[in-house]
Each structure stands twice: as structure tokens, then as C-alpha cells.
Amino acid sequence: MQRPEAWPRPHPGEGAAAAQAEVAAPPAGAGEPLGQQLQEPSLYTIKAVFILDNDGHRLLAKYYDDTFPSMKEQVVFEKNVFNKTSRTDSEIAFLGGMTIVYKSSIDLFLYVVGSSHENELMLMAVLTCLFESLSHILRRNVEKRWLLENMDGAFLVLDEIVDGGVILESEPQQVIQKVNFRMDDSALTEQSVAQVLQSAKEQIKWSLLK
């Protein structure tokens, strides 16, 4: 009697692999809550930087997005931040879905504001750089009187650290070098203009004496 031919046996594991291949892989992120999915990284990490006096009044401020589009909204926000932070020893606060790091010095309060998911250490690095750079140009007198007398230098410092919400520099020495260069350049420009005017005056004087 002729034996029936045996069906070819599948290689061990071959059937399981085929079955798995037929099951479509779920799309990335499927089944995860929306808040747990990875957020798109952004260079625009700073929402605002401002300095208030010990009464909560603005001395210097720059806002880098439209979270608070009007001056009135900005002042209200600054007042709320001041009320929340002026009597605490902490260095970080959360308000209105934003992360705020701050530092006090004599009669000043310095604030750096980022979004709620922003890295606190990064915000603190910006704050530290701002304070140490101001301390240098104000000759260690980080207080209201000296800040008001050197407001141009303070804005130059801030512009070297943050531009349009993007962190440019967090090393105080680099900031100070760039600020000194810009101030020296400005002084040279003013000197050149003065020299041109003086030269013109002398030429007019000699032409009248002829």
C-alpha cells in the first residue's frame, strides 16, 4: 500500500512570524493621551523678562510673544506675579500656566517667564546670567538707583541674552564682552560725529577770517 505524501512542515517559528506580519502595527502614539505625546521642541523658550522695584512697579520689561498683547495686561500680570512672589523665599513660581523664576536684590525683583513645560534650569540660567551681567555693569550695586542711571546698559545686557524669545547667551563673561564692545563702538561713533562737527566749525571759522 502506497503511503500518502506528507505535507511540507513549516520551519519552526515560521507560522508565528507570518501571523505577526499579517497584524498591522499600531500608529505611533496611538492609545496615548494627547498630553503625554512628545511636544514639538521650540527655540522660543522665553516669554518675558522684567524687573520691578520693591513696590511692584515696572523698571524694565520685554515681552516676546502675544500672551499679554497690551500694556495694561502686562502690568496686571506683573502685579499678580509680584504679589505672589514678593513675600516668599522660593526662587520659582507657577502662575496662569507659566513657569516663573525670580531673584531679589536690595530693592529690585528680577523675573524670567517661560511656558509651563519649560525647563526650570534653563530659565534659571538666564536669570543668573542677567543678574551677574547687571552686577558687573552696575559695579555690584544691583539696586533701583543704579539701574535707572544705567538703563541703556541694562537693555543691552538683556538683548545679548535673549532675542525674540530665543536664548542667545547664558555666560555672563560673554555677555559683558559683547556689551562693552557695543558701548565702545557707540562711544567711538559719537566721538567721530563730534570730530566732524568740530572740523566743520573750524573750516567755517577760517573761511570767515580770509
FISE-110438 format. One line per field, with one value per residue (C-alpha): residue number from 1; x, y, z; residue in one letter. Coordinates in nm, 4 decimals, decimal comma. Last residue first. Layout:
N
nr: (NUM  ...)
c1: (X  ...)
c2: (Y  ...)
c3: (Z  ...)
rest: (A  ...)
//
This chain:
210
nr: (210  209  208  207  206  205  204  203  202  201  200  199  198  197  196  195  194  193  192  191  190  189  188  187  186  185  184  183  182  181  180  179  178  177  176  175  174  173  172  171  170  169  168  167  166  165  164  163  162  161  160  159  158  157  156  155  154  153  152  151  150  149  148  147  146  145  144  143  142  141  140  139  138  137  136  135  134  133  132  131  130  129  128  127  126  125  124  123  122  121  120  119  118  117  116  115  114  113  112  111  110  109  108  107  106  105  104  103  102  101  100  99  98  97  96  95  94  93  92  91  90  89  88  87  86  85  84  83  82  81  80  79  78  77  76  75  74  73  72  71  70  69  68  67  66  65  64  63  62  61  60  59  58  57  56  55  54  53  52  51  50  49  48  47  46  45  44  43  42  41  40  39  38  37  36  35  34  33  32  31  30  29  28  27  26  25  24  23  22  21  20  19  18  17  16  15  14  13  12  11  10  9  8  7  6  5  4  3  2  1)
c1: (4,0016  3,8689  3,5254  3,6758  3,8873  3,5827  3,3786  3,6627  3,6970  3,3242  3,3311  3,6244  3,4405  3,1295  3,3331  3,5131  3,1845  3,0447  3,3560  3,3305  2,9664  3,0627  3,3532  3,1206  2,8757  3,1547  3,2753  2,9213  2,8802  3,2148  3,1419  2,8056  2,9680  3,2353  2,9787  2,7562  3,0462  3,1505  2,7925  2,7562  2,3927  2,3835  2,1418  1,8219  1,5386  1,2322  1,2802  1,6430  1,7536  2,0958  2,2594  1,9369  1,9111  2,2609  2,1976  1,8763  2,0707  2,3386  2,0767  1,9141  2,2336  2,1091  1,7798  1,9684  2,1924  1,9001  1,6953  1,9562  2,2147  2,5187  2,7966  2,9598  2,6350  2,7893  2,9108  2,6021  2,3907  2,5866  2,5574  2,1813  2,1074  2,3258  2,1575  1,8121  1,9034  2,0465  1,7297  1,5160  1,7310  1,7134  1,3340  1,2991  0,9822  0,6592  0,4565  0,5798  0,8609  0,8994  1,2224  1,1867  1,4180  1,2941  1,4728  1,5028  1,8025  1,8367  1,5524  1,5557  1,2936  1,1909  0,8440  0,6796  0,3555  0,0091  -0,1516  0,1001  0,3717  0,6522  1,0255  1,3000  1,1352  1,1853  0,8345  0,6942  0,7477  0,6466  0,2685  0,2009  0,4817  0,3459  -0,0022  0,1365  0,3410  0,0325  -0,1735  0,1082  0,1300  -0,2457  -0,2478  0,0490  -0,1377  -0,0531  -0,0097  0,0378  0,1438  0,5085  0,8499  0,7721  1,0437  1,0407  1,2440  1,1502  0,7973  0,6349  0,5903  0,6603  1,0040  1,1019  1,0229  1,2474  1,1076  1,1811  0,9091  0,8002  1,1363  1,1665  1,1337  1,3793  1,0994  1,0660  0,7377  0,5672  0,6004  0,2667  0,1665  -0,0858  -0,2712  -0,3349  -0,1629  -0,3680  -0,1953  0,1305  0,2948  0,0416  -0,0470  0,1426  -0,0767  -0,1236  -0,0407  0,3275  0,2528  0,0774  0,3658  0,6152  0,4098  0,3914  0,7678  0,8619  0,9829  1,0079  0,6761  0,6209  0,5842  0,2660  0,3344  0,2881  0,0348  0,1864  0,1397  0,0000)
c2: (13,5066  13,5129  13,3873  13,0834  13,0092  12,9977  12,7893  12,5373  12,5320  12,4692  12,1854  12,0229  12,0466  11,8904  11,6068  11,5466  11,5357  11,2825  11,0679  11,0851  10,9761  10,6828  10,5923  10,5946  10,3662  10,1244  10,1292  10,0563  9,7747  9,6203  9,6536  9,4804  9,1971  9,1423  9,1589  8,8996  8,6602  8,6973  8,6418  8,3024  8,2274  8,3516  8,3652  8,2348  8,2799  8,4800  8,7453  8,7915  8,6913  8,7248  8,9964  9,1982  9,1799  9,3197  9,5996  9,6858  9,7125  9,9272  10,1754  10,1746  10,2784  10,5591  10,3791  10,0605  10,2489  10,3920  10,0731  9,8328  9,5904  9,7781  9,5308  9,7785  9,8398  9,6944  9,3875  9,3289  9,3615  9,0758  8,8670  8,9218  8,8540  8,5422  8,4095  8,4712  8,3029  8,0013  7,9872  7,9627  7,6753  7,5015  7,5353  7,3579  7,4849  7,2852  7,5632  7,8289  8,0668  8,3848  8,5385  8,7776  9,0199  9,1882  9,5050  9,6944  9,5074  9,2221  8,9761  8,6756  8,5150  8,2102  8,1978  7,8970  7,9720  7,8135  8,1139  8,1256  7,8876  8,0133  7,9587  8,1035  8,0479  8,2770  8,4207  8,7677  8,9269  8,6184  8,6004  8,9738  9,0437  8,7919  8,9401  9,2930  9,1807  9,0204  9,3372  9,5453  9,3161  9,3221  9,7043  9,7259  9,5186  9,1904  8,9700  8,6185  8,7831  8,6757  8,8121  9,0528  9,2909  9,4793  9,7318  9,9455  9,8207  9,8960  9,6150  9,8322  9,6757  9,7714  9,5512  9,3950  9,2115  8,9244  8,7691  8,4640  8,2881  7,9465  8,0282  7,7694  7,5139  7,1384  6,9818  6,8164  6,4426  6,2711  6,2526  6,5390  6,3718  6,0560  5,7561  5,4907  5,5554  5,7478  5,5817  5,4006  5,0447  4,7737  4,5819  4,2153  3,9997  4,0021  3,8544  3,5572  3,5066  3,5146  3,2643  3,0291  3,0447  2,9825  2,6304  2,5805  2,4748  2,1059  2,0005  1,7933  1,4234  1,2094  0,9308  0,5875  0,3398  0,0000)
c3: (0,4982  0,8547  0,7525  0,5744  0,8799  1,1097  0,8658  0,8433  1,2217  1,2686  1,0139  1,1944  1,5260  1,3718  1,2198  1,5493  1,7395  1,4915  1,5305  1,9109  1,8985  1,6749  1,9019  2,2052  2,0249  1,9367  2,2962  2,4166  2,1632  2,2574  2,6285  2,5769  2,3821  2,6468  2,9288  2,7612  2,7085  3,0718  3,1912  3,0162  2,9305  2,5717  2,2811  2,4403  2,1910  2,2998  2,0312  2,1338  2,4821  2,6495  2,4371  2,4278  2,8080  2,8550  2,6052  2,7908  3,1180  2,9538  2,8356  3,1813  3,3587  3,5855  3,6485  3,7407  3,9810  4,1754  4,1712  4,3059  4,1717  4,3043  4,2193  3,9807  3,7880  3,4688  3,6577  3,8701  3,5572  3,3979  3,7166  3,7408  3,3743  3,3652  3,6785  3,5318  3,2021  3,3865  3,5997  3,2866  3,1622  3,4987  3,5006  3,1668  3,0037  3,0242  3,1925  2,9493  3,0392  3,2472  3,3813  3,6754  3,8601  4,1799  4,2947  4,6250  4,7730  4,5217  4,4651  4,2327  4,0127  3,8149  3,6608  3,4965  3,3166  3,3082  3,4758  3,7603  3,8714  4,0958  4,1338  4,3512  4,6901  4,9875  4,9729  5,0361  4,6938  4,4951  4,4607  4,4875  4,2393  3,9889  4,0139  3,9667  3,6668  3,5109  3,5622  3,4107  3,1069  3,0513  3,0587  2,8228  2,5681  2,3948  2,7025  2,5618  2,2339  2,2393  2,3419  2,6257  2,7482  3,0748  3,2748  3,5758  3,6405  3,9748  4,2279  4,5320  4,5830  4,2286  3,9303  3,6652  3,3648  3,1283  2,9164  2,7193  2,6995  2,5314  2,1640  2,0347  2,0130  2,0537  1,9348  2,2275  2,2759  2,3387  2,7023  2,6849  2,3986  2,5997  2,4443  2,2616  1,9339  1,9715  1,6765  1,4556  1,5515  1,3647  1,1212  1,2038  0,8997  0,9847  1,3259  1,1692  0,9301  1,2157  1,4142  1,1152  1,0558  1,4206  1,3491  0,9702  0,8248  0,7547  0,3972  0,3596  0,3814  0,0710  0,1243  0,1786  -0,1064  0,0000)
rest: (K  L  L  S  W  K  I  Q  E  K  A  S  Q  L  V  Q  A  V  S  Q  E  T  L  A  S  D  D  M  R  F  N  V  K  Q  I  V  Q  Q  P  E  S  E  L  I  V  G  G  D  V  I  E  D  L  V  L  F  A  G  D  M  N  E  L  L  W  R  K  E  V  N  R  R  L  I  H  S  L  S  E  F  L  C  T  L  V  A  M  L  M  L  E  N  E  H  S  S  G  V  V  Y  L  F  L  D  I  S  S  K  Y  V  I  T  M  G  G  L  F  A  I  E  S  D  T  R  S  T  K  N  F  V  N  K  E  F  V  V  Q  E  K  M  S  P  F  T  D  D  Y  Y  K  A  L  L  R  H  G  D  N  D  L  I  F  V  A  K  I  T  Y  L  S  P  E  Q  L  Q  Q  G  L  P  E  G  A  G  A  P  P  A  A  V  E  A  Q  A  A  A  A  G  E  G  P  H  P  R  P  W  A  E  P  R  Q  M)
//
